[in-house]
Amino acid sequence: GVGYVWMAVLIFLAGRAARIDARSGADTGPIDDLKQRIAQFQAQHERIPSLTDLMVIVGVAFGTVGLSHAIAAPLAAWFKAHVGWASQFSLDAPFVWVVVLATSCGLGLSFTPARRLEGAGASRVGSLLLYFLIACIGMQMDLLSLLDRPWLFLLGVIWIAVHIVLLWGLGKLLRVPFFYFAIGSQSNVGGPASAPVVAAAFHPALAPVGVLLGTMGYATGTYLAYLVGITLRAMAGQ
């Protein structure tokens, strides 16, 4: 909830980006050039998706996830049976392998001809499926139970406040355009589900930048979160 309030603030400030950049002395020339290059790329590669395109996109998505699930369980079982320190690094947990394998497969496919599916709207279909995932997760929530733990809202405010202060300070130091600050922030907080929305608030042609950075945020977050989890467990003496 706190993250999406911050997204609304970023969208509101997007309309005032020119004044913010002028006040900070940021050079927005590269962004204007980026808009033109993305618009040209879209004009050259975008096409109306056919039924075959959509079936291939959905097939690749579900096939990759299904393959990850099929491999994860026996792989986790093998680590549990043959590697003594597997539990210390959560390598005996199938879910860890599902996330790592699915993320790695997605990154790997981006270096193959499968990346051409973007011209048929692969990222849009991916966003649609992501919204379904978020909805499924949300349906399992009991919002009334949060009334018993109001401190969780305060925790969320502290978390987002630290995030904002760090990024804003770095942005001021480097004099980066507000667009980079906003997209960098939302890519970390919301990922590919909301970063394109913020990017499009600056200019419709910049939406793919939000998709790319949001996806990279998820991908790097998968591996870094695993390392952070291991570090915290070590600090806790587990």
N, C-alpha and C positions, 0 to 999 in steps of 0.2 A: 503494500500500500504506500509506504513512504517513498519508494522508488518511483512510483507513477505520479505522485505529487510533484516530485522533482522534474519528471519528464514534462509535466504541464508548465512548470516554470521555464524550462528551456525553450519550449515552443513559444511561449509568450515573449521571451527575450530574443527569439530569432528575428522577430520583426524590428528589433532595435539593434541588430548586430552592427549595422553601419556606424551608428553613433558610438557604440562600445568600442569598435575597432579604431575609430578616429580618435577617441579619447586615449586609448592605450598606445597609439602609434603603430598598430600592426599593419603589415603589408598584406593586402588581400589580392594582389596580382596573381599569385599562383592559384587561388581558388577560382578566379575568373577564367584562367586558362584551363583549369580542370573541368569546369562546366562545359566549355566548348568541346574538349576532347571526349568527354563522356557522351555528350549529345551526338557527336559524329560517330562514335563507336556504336551507340544504340541504333542509329539510323542505318548503319551498315549490316548489323547482325540480328537485330530483332525481327521476328517473324510471328505470324499468327500461328499458335500451336495447333497441330493436328491431333487427332485422336491417338495416333501412334506416338507422337511426342509426349502426350500426357501419360500414356500407359508406360512408356519407357521411364519417365521421370518417377512415377509412383513405384514402378517395379524396382528401380535402382534403390530408392529410399527404403522400401520395405524389405527388399532382398538383403541389403546391407545390414539392417537391424536384425533381421531373422538369422543371418549368418553369424552375427556377433553373439546372439543368444545361444545358437547351436554350439559355438566354440567355447563360450565362456564357462559353462557348467563343467564339462570334462577338463578344461584347462585349470580351473580353480581346484577341482578334485585332485588333479595330478600334483599341483603345487602343495596341497595339503598333505598328501601322502608321501611325497619324496623330498620336500624342502622343509627343513625344521624351522626356519625363521619366516616361513610364509605368512603365518598369522600376524607376526609383528608388523608386516608391511601390507596387510589386508589382501595379500595375493591369493588367499584361499576363499575370497568372497566373489561369487559370480558377478554381482552387480558392478564391481570395480572393473572387471574385464569387459563387461558389456559396454560400459561408457568409454573405456580406453580404445577398444577395438572399433566401435562405431565411429568415434572421432578420428581415429587414425585412417580408417577406410575412406571417410569423407575427404580428408586432406589428401590422401593418395589419389583419389579419383579426380581431384582438381588438376592433376598433372597429366591426365589422360584425355583422349578425345571426348570423354563424357562431359567435360567442361563446356562443350558447345551447346549443351542442353540449356544453358543460361539464356541463349537467344530465344528459346521457346518458352521462357518464363519459369525456369527451374526454381529460382529463388522465391518467386511468388507462391508456387505450390508448396515449397518448403515452409514459408511463413504461415500458410494456411494450416499445414499439418502441425506446426509448432503451436498455433493458437488452440488447436484441438487438444494437444498435450497439456497446455497450461490450463485449459478448461477442465480436463480430467483430474488434474492435480487439485484444482480449486474445489471441485465437487466433493473431495474427501476432507475438506476443512470444516471445522466446527468453529465458526466465528464467535459464537457466544462464549466459548471457553476462554477467549482472549480477555473477557471481562474479569476473569479470575487472575489474570496475569497482565495487568496494565503496564508493568515495567517493560514488557516486550516492545511496546510502542516507543518508549524512551530509548531503548536499545537501538531501535531502527533509526531514530532521529540522530543519535550520537554517531552511528555508523555512517549515515549519509553526510553528516556535518564534517566528519574527518575527511571523507572522500572529496567533498567540495573544496575545503580549505587547501588540501594538498594540490589538487588540480588547478585551482584558481591561482595559488601562489606560484606554481610552476609556469602557468600561462602568462602571468604578469612578468615573471623574470625573463622569459624567452620572447615576450611580445608576440605571441601567436594569435592569429585571428580567432574570434569568438567561435566560429564554426568548428574549428579543431577542438576547442575546449568542450563544446556541447556534444559533439559526436564521440569524442574520447570518453566523456563521462557516461553518456547513455549506452555506449558499447559495453562498458564495464557493468553498469547497473542493470540494464534491461536486455542486452544482447541483441541478436538479429530480429527479435520480435518487435522491438520499439525503436531501435537506432535508425532504421530507414524512415520512420515517421518524423523524427526530429530532423534528419537530413533533408527531407522533402520540404520541411517548413522553411528552410533557407532557399532552396531551389529544387524543383522537381527532378532536374537532371542529376542531382547529388544523392538521390535515394540509394543507388547502387553502392555508393561509398559507405553508407550506413549498414547495408547488408554485409559488405566485405569486412568492415571493422567489427561489427557485431559478431559475425561468425568467427573471426580471429580471436575475439574476446572469449567466446565460449571454448574454442579449441585450446588456447593457452591456459584458460581457467581450469580446464579439466586436468591438465598435467600439474599445474601449479597448486591446485587445491589438494591433489593427492600428496604432493611433497609437503605442503603446509600441515596436512593432517598427520603425516608421519612425524614431522617435527614437534607438533603439539603433544602427540602421544609420548614421544621421547622425553619431552620436558615434564610431562605428568608422571613419568616413571613407569609407564605401561609397556 
